[in-house]
């Protein structure tokens, strides 16, 4: 179980999962504490989509400049 696996299955961004459970240990302990059953395998179409990394590479909110836009 990884942050990305949980995010993909929950249909949320990985950052959302990281915000609630900063470490993999935190995430796994929370799953054990709540009695969450193991996740079934991610369907192939979702796995293929997540293999390409996050949809957005900038942490800047939409419509704002990122450091990449500022130049040298």
N, C-alpha and C positions, 0 to 999 in steps of 0.2 A: 504494500500500500504506500503510495506516494502522494504528495500534495497535488500533483498533476492528475493522478488517477481520480482522486476524490473530486477535484474541481471539474473534470470532464464528466463524471457521473452525475454531479450535482448541477451541471450546466451553469457554472459560475467561473469566473476567472481564478487563476492560481493565486493571484495576489489576495483575493478575498479569503481563501482558505489559509494562506500564510498569515493574514492579519489576525485571525482567530486562534491559530495554532502555529506559532512561529517556528517551532522545530518539529522534525519528523517524530521525535520522541513524544512531544506534546500531542500530536495528532493521533499517534497510535495508542497512547494512554487514554485519551478521551474516547476512542473507539472501544477499548476494553472496558472502561468504566461504565459506559452506557449500554454495554451488551450488544453493540452493533455487530451484526453478523458479517462475515467476510464478504467483500464485494465480489460479485460474479465477474467473469472476464469482460473487458470493454469490447463492445461490438466492433467488428472490423472497420466499419465506416467512420466510427468515432475515433478509433485508434489512428487511422490514416490522417484524419484532420488534425489530431494533436501532435503528430510527428513533425509538423511543419513549424512548431514553436508557437509562441503567443501571437495573436492576431495584431496586437499593437505593440510596437517596440519602444515607444516613448512613454515615460511616466507623466509627461505634461498633459494636462486636461485638453480635450479637443478645443481648437480655436486659439490656443496659446502657443507661444514659442517654446521650443525645446533648446537645449544647449547646442544641438546639432545645427539649428537654424541660425546661430549667432556668428558662425564663422570663426576664423583663427583669432 
